[in-house]
Each structure stands twice: as C-alpha cells, then as structure tokens.
Amino acid sequence: MSTKGQLALTIILLLSFSIGNLWSQEGAMAFIIKTTAFSEAGSIPKKYTCDGGDLSPGLTWTGIPAGTQSLALIADDPDAPVGTWTHWIIWNIRPEGALPEGLSKDENLSNGSRQGKNDFKRIGYGGPCPPAGKPHRYFFRLHALDAKLDVKAGASRNELERAMKGHVLGQTELMGKYGR
C-alpha cells in the first residue's frame, strides 16, 4: 500500500473511532457534561472557589438518555480530610436546560429546580475550599432520571440519593482540581 493510501486509511480509522466514541451501544449520543469554566481534570479558577466569588460554574450537557424526565447534580470532593465533602446538590433540573454561572443559592429556583444543603450547612453551591497542600479533585456528577423527584427543597444528599434509587437512566461526570 502506498504512503498516501496508508495515511488515508489511518485517517479513516481515527475518524471512525472518534465518532464511534460519541455514540452508545443503543445508537444514542453519549451523555456528556461540560463547562467553559475549566477543562476536564483542569484547574478550577479562583472565582468558583471560597477564595474568590464562590460562583457556581455554568454547566451544559448533551446526549440525554431517552426517557429522561429530570436531572440531578451532585458535586463533591472525595479528597477532603474528613471524607467525601458535598459541595452542591440540585435536582429536578430540566433535561433541555443548562445551569448558568452564578446560580442563586435559593432552595426553589424559578426554573423548577430545587437545591439542598451542602456540607457547609448552606443551600446551593459552595465552591472548593481545601486546606493547604495537594490539590483536591472536585466531581460534578449529573444523573439522568426517569421522573421528577418528590424531595423537599433544602434536603440532604442522603435524602436525594434515596429518592434517586431506581430512577437513574444514566450518569456523566466532570472533574476539576483546586489547591492552595
């Protein structure tokens, strides 16, 4: 095979592999969460932390699983000295929506979403705030659910996770890092 032929074959195989990774076995696009605030496994900018404005990052998603009626987001830090630390829980998010940067810290939002208490004992987003040392990992896990959840605003993570049982159609996650 000529060099041009090998190059063309390589390009075709790479494109096939890349496009194939975007599709699940059922032929639907992969469920993906994104932000413009930081890249996957990248550094979370200070404005999204307790050292800055403590703003929630804007989040978008694609490839929602068929049958999804609502979404739930749990953001946490598994590297916290006291064990996994919950930074944000929000549920009954519209599947076709997005979460804007700097979402208000109210229990009930105008878009129908509800927020619960984080481990700072506050409603809404509480940004990264690790002790000095090695950077911590912060996971934003988005769950596609087959129902809206009947969980009161202000609920705990445990209450949310109990209500989610048996309703999860899919999950995607985004991880960023922050250290001092």
Biotite code that builds the C-alpha atoms (Angstrom):
import biotite.structure as struc

atoms = struc.array([
    struc.Atom([0.000, 0.000, 0.000], chain_id="A", res_id=1, res_name="MET", atom_name="CA", element="C"),
    struc.Atom([1.330, 3.460, -0.839], chain_id="A", res_id=2, res_name="SER", atom_name="CA", element="C"),
    struc.Atom([2.133, 6.059, 1.814], chain_id="A", res_id=3, res_name="THR", atom_name="CA", element="C"),
    struc.Atom([-0.900, 8.091, 0.714], chain_id="A", res_id=4, res_name="LYS", atom_name="CA", element="C"),
    struc.Atom([-3.101, 5.014, 0.978], chain_id="A", res_id=5, res_name="GLY", atom_name="CA", element="C"),
    struc.Atom([-1.786, 4.230, 4.471], chain_id="A", res_id=6, res_name="GLN", atom_name="CA", element="C"),
    struc.Atom([-2.360, 7.839, 5.530], chain_id="A", res_id=7, res_name="LEU", atom_name="CA", element="C"),
    struc.Atom([-5.923, 7.812, 4.161], chain_id="A", res_id=8, res_name="ALA", atom_name="CA", element="C"),
    struc.Atom([-6.654, 4.510, 5.922], chain_id="A", res_id=9, res_name="LEU", atom_name="CA", element="C"),
    struc.Atom([-5.234, 5.853, 9.191], chain_id="A", res_id=10, res_name="THR", atom_name="CA", element="C"),
    struc.Atom([-7.372, 8.994, 8.949], chain_id="A", res_id=11, res_name="ILE", atom_name="CA", element="C"),
    struc.Atom([-10.499, 6.975, 8.201], chain_id="A", res_id=12, res_name="ILE", atom_name="CA", element="C"),
    struc.Atom([-9.846, 4.645, 11.152], chain_id="A", res_id=13, res_name="LEU", atom_name="CA", element="C"),
    struc.Atom([-9.175, 7.575, 13.512], chain_id="A", res_id=14, res_name="LEU", atom_name="CA", element="C"),
    struc.Atom([-12.337, 9.361, 12.424], chain_id="A", res_id=15, res_name="LEU", atom_name="CA", element="C"),
    struc.Atom([-14.376, 6.170, 12.782], chain_id="A", res_id=16, res_name="SER", atom_name="CA", element="C"),
    struc.Atom([-13.021, 5.604, 16.283], chain_id="A", res_id=17, res_name="PHE", atom_name="CA", element="C"),
    struc.Atom([-13.641, 9.238, 17.336], chain_id="A", res_id=18, res_name="SER", atom_name="CA", element="C"),
    struc.Atom([-17.185, 9.304, 16.011], chain_id="A", res_id=19, res_name="ILE", atom_name="CA", element="C"),
    struc.Atom([-17.875, 5.852, 17.449], chain_id="A", res_id=20, res_name="GLY", atom_name="CA", element="C"),
    struc.Atom([-16.889, 7.020, 20.919], chain_id="A", res_id=21, res_name="ASN", atom_name="CA", element="C"),
    struc.Atom([-19.625, 9.641, 20.807], chain_id="A", res_id=22, res_name="LEU", atom_name="CA", element="C"),
    struc.Atom([-22.324, 7.000, 20.395], chain_id="A", res_id=23, res_name="TRP", atom_name="CA", element="C"),
    struc.Atom([-23.503, 4.417, 22.896], chain_id="A", res_id=24, res_name="SER", atom_name="CA", element="C"),
    struc.Atom([-24.426, 0.833, 22.023], chain_id="A", res_id=25, res_name="GLN", atom_name="CA", element="C"),
    struc.Atom([-28.079, 1.839, 21.631], chain_id="A", res_id=26, res_name="GLU", atom_name="CA", element="C"),
    struc.Atom([-27.167, 4.330, 18.896], chain_id="A", res_id=27, res_name="GLY", atom_name="CA", element="C"),
    struc.Atom([-27.753, 7.403, 21.055], chain_id="A", res_id=28, res_name="ALA", atom_name="CA", element="C"),
    struc.Atom([-25.124, 10.050, 21.643], chain_id="A", res_id=29, res_name="MET", atom_name="CA", element="C"),
    struc.Atom([-23.048, 9.660, 24.809], chain_id="A", res_id=30, res_name="ALA", atom_name="CA", element="C"),
    struc.Atom([-24.255, 11.594, 27.867], chain_id="A", res_id=31, res_name="PHE", atom_name="CA", element="C"),
    struc.Atom([-21.681, 14.355, 28.478], chain_id="A", res_id=32, res_name="ILE", atom_name="CA", element="C"),
    struc.Atom([-21.478, 17.267, 30.949], chain_id="A", res_id=33, res_name="ILE", atom_name="CA", element="C"),
    struc.Atom([-19.358, 20.314, 30.061], chain_id="A", res_id=34, res_name="LYS", atom_name="CA", element="C"),
    struc.Atom([-18.337, 23.715, 31.337], chain_id="A", res_id=35, res_name="THR", atom_name="CA", element="C"),
    struc.Atom([-16.465, 26.594, 29.759], chain_id="A", res_id=36, res_name="THR", atom_name="CA", element="C"),
    struc.Atom([-15.033, 27.451, 33.205], chain_id="A", res_id=37, res_name="ALA", atom_name="CA", element="C"),
    struc.Atom([-12.337, 24.741, 33.155], chain_id="A", res_id=38, res_name="PHE", atom_name="CA", element="C"),
    struc.Atom([-11.265, 21.711, 31.158], chain_id="A", res_id=39, res_name="SER", atom_name="CA", element="C"),
    struc.Atom([-11.700, 18.091, 32.241], chain_id="A", res_id=40, res_name="GLU", atom_name="CA", element="C"),
    struc.Atom([-9.156, 17.476, 35.060], chain_id="A", res_id=41, res_name="ALA", atom_name="CA", element="C"),
    struc.Atom([-8.067, 21.105, 34.727], chain_id="A", res_id=42, res_name="GLY", atom_name="CA", element="C"),
    struc.Atom([-7.704, 23.789, 37.386], chain_id="A", res_id=43, res_name="SER", atom_name="CA", element="C"),
    struc.Atom([-10.889, 25.385, 38.669], chain_id="A", res_id=44, res_name="ILE", atom_name="CA", element="C"),
    struc.Atom([-10.496, 29.191, 38.508], chain_id="A", res_id=45, res_name="PRO", atom_name="CA", element="C"),
    struc.Atom([-10.495, 31.072, 41.823], chain_id="A", res_id=46, res_name="LYS", atom_name="CA", element="C"),
    struc.Atom([-13.807, 32.836, 41.094], chain_id="A", res_id=47, res_name="LYS", atom_name="CA", element="C"),
    struc.Atom([-15.583, 29.457, 41.542], chain_id="A", res_id=48, res_name="TYR", atom_name="CA", element="C"),
    struc.Atom([-13.995, 28.862, 44.966], chain_id="A", res_id=49, res_name="THR", atom_name="CA", element="C"),
    struc.Atom([-14.238, 30.208, 48.515], chain_id="A", res_id=50, res_name="CYS", atom_name="CA", element="C"),
    struc.Atom([-11.101, 32.236, 47.723], chain_id="A", res_id=51, res_name="ASP", atom_name="CA", element="C"),
    struc.Atom([-12.997, 34.127, 45.021], chain_id="A", res_id=52, res_name="GLY", atom_name="CA", element="C"),
    struc.Atom([-16.642, 34.871, 44.310], chain_id="A", res_id=53, res_name="GLY", atom_name="CA", element="C"),
    struc.Atom([-17.798, 31.328, 45.188], chain_id="A", res_id=54, res_name="ASP", atom_name="CA", element="C"),
    struc.Atom([-19.843, 31.270, 41.964], chain_id="A", res_id=55, res_name="LEU", atom_name="CA", element="C"),
    struc.Atom([-21.214, 28.031, 40.595], chain_id="A", res_id=56, res_name="SER", atom_name="CA", element="C"),
    struc.Atom([-19.761, 27.276, 37.154], chain_id="A", res_id=57, res_name="PRO", atom_name="CA", element="C"),
    struc.Atom([-22.106, 27.266, 34.187], chain_id="A", res_id=58, res_name="GLY", atom_name="CA", element="C"),
    struc.Atom([-22.843, 23.705, 33.073], chain_id="A", res_id=59, res_name="LEU", atom_name="CA", element="C"),
    struc.Atom([-24.260, 22.269, 29.850], chain_id="A", res_id=60, res_name="THR", atom_name="CA", element="C"),
    struc.Atom([-24.923, 18.709, 28.713], chain_id="A", res_id=61, res_name="TRP", atom_name="CA", element="C"),
    struc.Atom([-25.577, 16.670, 25.607], chain_id="A", res_id=62, res_name="THR", atom_name="CA", element="C"),
    struc.Atom([-26.733, 13.149, 24.824], chain_id="A", res_id=63, res_name="GLY", atom_name="CA", element="C"),
    struc.Atom([-29.507, 12.929, 27.407], chain_id="A", res_id=64, res_name="ILE", atom_name="CA", element="C"),
    struc.Atom([-30.711, 9.298, 27.650], chain_id="A", res_id=65, res_name="PRO", atom_name="CA", element="C"),
    struc.Atom([-34.133, 8.542, 26.154], chain_id="A", res_id=66, res_name="ALA", atom_name="CA", element="C"),
    struc.Atom([-36.929, 8.754, 28.714], chain_id="A", res_id=67, res_name="GLY", atom_name="CA", element="C"),
    struc.Atom([-35.186, 11.356, 30.879], chain_id="A", res_id=68, res_name="THR", atom_name="CA", element="C"),
    struc.Atom([-37.712, 13.466, 32.794], chain_id="A", res_id=69, res_name="GLN", atom_name="CA", element="C"),
    struc.Atom([-35.286, 15.384, 35.031], chain_id="A", res_id=70, res_name="SER", atom_name="CA", element="C"),
    struc.Atom([-31.645, 15.645, 36.049], chain_id="A", res_id=71, res_name="LEU", atom_name="CA", element="C"),
    struc.Atom([-29.901, 15.734, 39.413], chain_id="A", res_id=72, res_name="ALA", atom_name="CA", element="C"),
    struc.Atom([-26.401, 17.076, 40.059], chain_id="A", res_id=73, res_name="LEU", atom_name="CA", element="C"),
    struc.Atom([-24.139, 16.173, 42.964], chain_id="A", res_id=74, res_name="ILE", atom_name="CA", element="C"),
    struc.Atom([-20.790, 17.958, 43.270], chain_id="A", res_id=75, res_name="ALA", atom_name="CA", element="C"),
    struc.Atom([-18.274, 16.707, 45.796], chain_id="A", res_id=76, res_name="ASP", atom_name="CA", element="C"),
    struc.Atom([-14.644, 16.463, 46.906], chain_id="A", res_id=77, res_name="ASP", atom_name="CA", element="C"),
    struc.Atom([-13.530, 12.893, 47.673], chain_id="A", res_id=78, res_name="PRO", atom_name="CA", element="C"),
    struc.Atom([-10.120, 14.165, 48.854], chain_id="A", res_id=79, res_name="ASP", atom_name="CA", element="C"),
    struc.Atom([-11.404, 16.154, 51.855], chain_id="A", res_id=80, res_name="ALA", atom_name="CA", element="C"),
    struc.Atom([-9.670, 15.246, 55.147], chain_id="A", res_id=81, res_name="PRO", atom_name="CA", element="C"),
    struc.Atom([-12.992, 14.249, 56.763], chain_id="A", res_id=82, res_name="VAL", atom_name="CA", element="C"),
    struc.Atom([-14.080, 12.075, 53.814], chain_id="A", res_id=83, res_name="GLY", atom_name="CA", element="C"),
    struc.Atom([-16.163, 12.992, 50.788], chain_id="A", res_id=84, res_name="THR", atom_name="CA", element="C"),
    struc.Atom([-17.402, 16.578, 51.152], chain_id="A", res_id=85, res_name="TRP", atom_name="CA", element="C"),
    struc.Atom([-20.596, 17.580, 49.331], chain_id="A", res_id=86, res_name="THR", atom_name="CA", element="C"),
    struc.Atom([-20.384, 20.997, 47.671], chain_id="A", res_id=87, res_name="HIS", atom_name="CA", element="C"),
    struc.Atom([-23.696, 21.117, 45.810], chain_id="A", res_id=88, res_name="TRP", atom_name="CA", element="C"),
    struc.Atom([-26.897, 19.168, 45.286], chain_id="A", res_id=89, res_name="ILE", atom_name="CA", element="C"),
    struc.Atom([-29.568, 20.291, 42.862], chain_id="A", res_id=90, res_name="ILE", atom_name="CA", element="C"),
    struc.Atom([-32.389, 18.239, 41.325], chain_id="A", res_id=91, res_name="TRP", atom_name="CA", element="C"),
    struc.Atom([-35.461, 18.433, 39.096], chain_id="A", res_id=92, res_name="ASN", atom_name="CA", element="C"),
    struc.Atom([-33.279, 20.175, 36.528], chain_id="A", res_id=93, res_name="ILE", atom_name="CA", element="C"),
    struc.Atom([-34.953, 20.336, 33.115], chain_id="A", res_id=94, res_name="ARG", atom_name="CA", element="C"),
    struc.Atom([-33.214, 17.962, 30.675], chain_id="A", res_id=95, res_name="PRO", atom_name="CA", element="C"),
    struc.Atom([-33.276, 20.502, 27.859], chain_id="A", res_id=96, res_name="GLU", atom_name="CA", element="C"),
    struc.Atom([-31.836, 23.261, 30.010], chain_id="A", res_id=97, res_name="GLY", atom_name="CA", element="C"),
    struc.Atom([-28.454, 24.279, 31.333], chain_id="A", res_id=98, res_name="ALA", atom_name="CA", element="C"),
    struc.Atom([-27.235, 25.689, 34.626], chain_id="A", res_id=99, res_name="LEU", atom_name="CA", element="C"),
    struc.Atom([-25.967, 29.259, 34.292], chain_id="A", res_id=100, res_name="PRO", atom_name="CA", element="C"),
    struc.Atom([-22.882, 30.549, 36.042], chain_id="A", res_id=101, res_name="GLU", atom_name="CA", element="C"),
    struc.Atom([-23.565, 32.042, 39.466], chain_id="A", res_id=102, res_name="GLY", atom_name="CA", element="C"),
    struc.Atom([-26.867, 30.265, 40.109], chain_id="A", res_id=103, res_name="LEU", atom_name="CA", element="C"),
    struc.Atom([-28.731, 31.782, 43.060], chain_id="A", res_id=104, res_name="SER", atom_name="CA", element="C"),
    struc.Atom([-28.458, 29.979, 46.397], chain_id="A", res_id=105, res_name="LYS", atom_name="CA", element="C"),
    struc.Atom([-32.216, 29.679, 46.891], chain_id="A", res_id=106, res_name="ASP", atom_name="CA", element="C"),
    struc.Atom([-33.930, 26.389, 47.767], chain_id="A", res_id=107, res_name="GLU", atom_name="CA", element="C"),
    struc.Atom([-36.523, 26.698, 44.975], chain_id="A", res_id=108, res_name="ASN", atom_name="CA", element="C"),
    struc.Atom([-35.390, 28.146, 41.658], chain_id="A", res_id=109, res_name="LEU", atom_name="CA", element="C"),
    struc.Atom([-37.580, 29.829, 39.045], chain_id="A", res_id=110, res_name="SER", atom_name="CA", element="C"),
    struc.Atom([-36.803, 27.047, 36.525], chain_id="A", res_id=111, res_name="ASN", atom_name="CA", element="C"),
    struc.Atom([-38.393, 24.425, 38.843], chain_id="A", res_id=112, res_name="GLY", atom_name="CA", element="C"),
    struc.Atom([-35.110, 23.043, 40.147], chain_id="A", res_id=113, res_name="SER", atom_name="CA", element="C"),
    struc.Atom([-34.590, 22.529, 43.874], chain_id="A", res_id=114, res_name="ARG", atom_name="CA", element="C"),
    struc.Atom([-31.391, 22.797, 45.873], chain_id="A", res_id=115, res_name="GLN", atom_name="CA", element="C"),
    struc.Atom([-30.385, 21.134, 49.093], chain_id="A", res_id=116, res_name="GLY", atom_name="CA", element="C"),
    struc.Atom([-27.864, 21.614, 51.872], chain_id="A", res_id=117, res_name="LYS", atom_name="CA", element="C"),
    struc.Atom([-24.203, 21.090, 51.163], chain_id="A", res_id=118, res_name="ASN", atom_name="CA", element="C"),
    struc.Atom([-21.679, 20.040, 53.814], chain_id="A", res_id=119, res_name="ASP", atom_name="CA", element="C"),
    struc.Atom([-21.073, 23.715, 54.635], chain_id="A", res_id=120, res_name="PHE", atom_name="CA", element="C"),
    struc.Atom([-24.673, 23.540, 56.003], chain_id="A", res_id=121, res_name="LYS", atom_name="CA", element="C"),
    struc.Atom([-25.781, 26.062, 53.358], chain_id="A", res_id=122, res_name="ARG", atom_name="CA", element="C"),
    struc.Atom([-28.203, 25.884, 50.444], chain_id="A", res_id=123, res_name="ILE", atom_name="CA", element="C"),
    struc.Atom([-26.800, 25.789, 46.923], chain_id="A", res_id=124, res_name="GLY", atom_name="CA", element="C"),
    struc.Atom([-23.263, 25.784, 45.647], chain_id="A", res_id=125, res_name="TYR", atom_name="CA", element="C"),
    struc.Atom([-20.289, 26.002, 47.989], chain_id="A", res_id=126, res_name="GLY", atom_name="CA", element="C"),
    struc.Atom([-17.092, 26.160, 45.982], chain_id="A", res_id=127, res_name="GLY", atom_name="CA", element="C"),
    struc.Atom([-13.786, 24.405, 46.544], chain_id="A", res_id=128, res_name="PRO", atom_name="CA", element="C"),
    struc.Atom([-12.163, 25.391, 49.829], chain_id="A", res_id=129, res_name="CYS", atom_name="CA", element="C"),
    struc.Atom([-9.463, 22.809, 50.571], chain_id="A", res_id=130, res_name="PRO", atom_name="CA", element="C"),
    struc.Atom([-6.799, 23.062, 53.260], chain_id="A", res_id=131, res_name="PRO", atom_name="CA", element="C"),
    struc.Atom([-3.274, 23.942, 52.124], chain_id="A", res_id=132, res_name="ALA", atom_name="CA", element="C"),
    struc.Atom([-1.442, 21.125, 50.382], chain_id="A", res_id=133, res_name="GLY", atom_name="CA", element="C"),
    struc.Atom([-2.041, 18.888, 47.421], chain_id="A", res_id=134, res_name="LYS", atom_name="CA", element="C"),
    struc.Atom([-4.860, 19.995, 45.067], chain_id="A", res_id=135, res_name="PRO", atom_name="CA", element="C"),
    struc.Atom([-8.201, 18.265, 45.599], chain_id="A", res_id=136, res_name="HIS", atom_name="CA", element="C"),
    struc.Atom([-10.425, 16.756, 42.904], chain_id="A", res_id=137, res_name="ARG", atom_name="CA", element="C"),
    struc.Atom([-13.956, 18.091, 42.517], chain_id="A", res_id=138, res_name="TYR", atom_name="CA", element="C"),
    struc.Atom([-16.504, 15.921, 40.712], chain_id="A", res_id=139, res_name="PHE", atom_name="CA", element="C"),
    struc.Atom([-19.692, 17.274, 39.138], chain_id="A", res_id=140, res_name="PHE", atom_name="CA", element="C"),
    struc.Atom([-21.890, 14.184, 38.575], chain_id="A", res_id=141, res_name="ARG", atom_name="CA", element="C"),
    struc.Atom([-25.026, 14.647, 36.529], chain_id="A", res_id=142, res_name="LEU", atom_name="CA", element="C"),
    struc.Atom([-27.707, 11.926, 36.748], chain_id="A", res_id=143, res_name="HIS", atom_name="CA", element="C"),
    struc.Atom([-30.462, 11.453, 34.167], chain_id="A", res_id=144, res_name="ALA", atom_name="CA", element="C"),
    struc.Atom([-33.678, 10.358, 35.905], chain_id="A", res_id=145, res_name="LEU", atom_name="CA", element="C"),
    struc.Atom([-36.895, 8.818, 34.620], chain_id="A", res_id=146, res_name="ASP", atom_name="CA", element="C"),
    struc.Atom([-39.025, 11.019, 36.913], chain_id="A", res_id=147, res_name="ALA", atom_name="CA", element="C"),
    struc.Atom([-39.127, 14.330, 38.728], chain_id="A", res_id=148, res_name="LYS", atom_name="CA", element="C"),
    struc.Atom([-38.245, 13.734, 42.345], chain_id="A", res_id=149, res_name="LEU", atom_name="CA", element="C"),
    struc.Atom([-40.616, 14.420, 45.208], chain_id="A", res_id=150, res_name="ASP", atom_name="CA", element="C"),
    struc.Atom([-37.872, 15.660, 47.526], chain_id="A", res_id=151, res_name="VAL", atom_name="CA", element="C"),
    struc.Atom([-38.390, 18.847, 49.514], chain_id="A", res_id=152, res_name="LYS", atom_name="CA", element="C"),
    struc.Atom([-36.074, 21.753, 48.818], chain_id="A", res_id=153, res_name="ALA", atom_name="CA", element="C"),
    struc.Atom([-33.344, 22.031, 51.422], chain_id="A", res_id=154, res_name="GLY", atom_name="CA", element="C"),
    struc.Atom([-32.960, 18.241, 51.662], chain_id="A", res_id=155, res_name="ALA", atom_name="CA", element="C"),
    struc.Atom([-29.691, 16.461, 52.408], chain_id="A", res_id=156, res_name="SER", atom_name="CA", element="C"),
    struc.Atom([-27.580, 14.457, 49.979], chain_id="A", res_id=157, res_name="ARG", atom_name="CA", element="C"),
    struc.Atom([-28.732, 11.215, 51.642], chain_id="A", res_id=158, res_name="ASN", atom_name="CA", element="C"),
    struc.Atom([-32.391, 12.142, 51.094], chain_id="A", res_id=159, res_name="GLU", atom_name="CA", element="C"),
    struc.Atom([-31.688, 12.969, 47.452], chain_id="A", res_id=160, res_name="LEU", atom_name="CA", element="C"),
    struc.Atom([-29.767, 9.750, 46.821], chain_id="A", res_id=161, res_name="GLU", atom_name="CA", element="C"),
    struc.Atom([-32.539, 7.648, 48.423], chain_id="A", res_id=162, res_name="ARG", atom_name="CA", element="C"),
    struc.Atom([-35.118, 9.288, 46.148], chain_id="A", res_id=163, res_name="ALA", atom_name="CA", element="C"),
    struc.Atom([-32.922, 8.695, 43.076], chain_id="A", res_id=164, res_name="MET", atom_name="CA", element="C"),
    struc.Atom([-32.710, 4.921, 43.652], chain_id="A", res_id=165, res_name="LYS", atom_name="CA", element="C"),
    struc.Atom([-34.399, 3.029, 40.839], chain_id="A", res_id=166, res_name="GLY", atom_name="CA", element="C"),
    struc.Atom([-34.751, 6.177, 38.682], chain_id="A", res_id=167, res_name="HIS", atom_name="CA", element="C"),
    struc.Atom([-31.246, 6.644, 37.232], chain_id="A", res_id=168, res_name="VAL", atom_name="CA", element="C"),
    struc.Atom([-31.084, 6.190, 33.452], chain_id="A", res_id=169, res_name="LEU", atom_name="CA", element="C"),
    struc.Atom([-27.510, 7.392, 33.071], chain_id="A", res_id=170, res_name="GLY", atom_name="CA", element="C"),
    struc.Atom([-24.699, 9.393, 34.632], chain_id="A", res_id=171, res_name="GLN", atom_name="CA", element="C"),
    struc.Atom([-21.887, 11.597, 33.403], chain_id="A", res_id=172, res_name="THR", atom_name="CA", element="C"),
    struc.Atom([-19.217, 13.473, 35.292], chain_id="A", res_id=173, res_name="GLU", atom_name="CA", element="C"),
    struc.Atom([-16.777, 16.326, 35.007], chain_id="A", res_id=174, res_name="LEU", atom_name="CA", element="C"),
    struc.Atom([-13.744, 16.698, 37.280], chain_id="A", res_id=175, res_name="MET", atom_name="CA", element="C"),
    struc.Atom([-11.719, 19.783, 38.073], chain_id="A", res_id=176, res_name="GLY", atom_name="CA", element="C"),
    struc.Atom([-8.918, 20.421, 40.570], chain_id="A", res_id=177, res_name="LYS", atom_name="CA", element="C"),
    struc.Atom([-8.210, 23.169, 43.041], chain_id="A", res_id=178, res_name="TYR", atom_name="CA", element="C"),
    struc.Atom([-5.493, 23.603, 45.620], chain_id="A", res_id=179, res_name="GLY", atom_name="CA", element="C"),
    struc.Atom([-3.941, 26.225, 47.846], chain_id="A", res_id=180, res_name="ARG", atom_name="CA", element="C"),
])
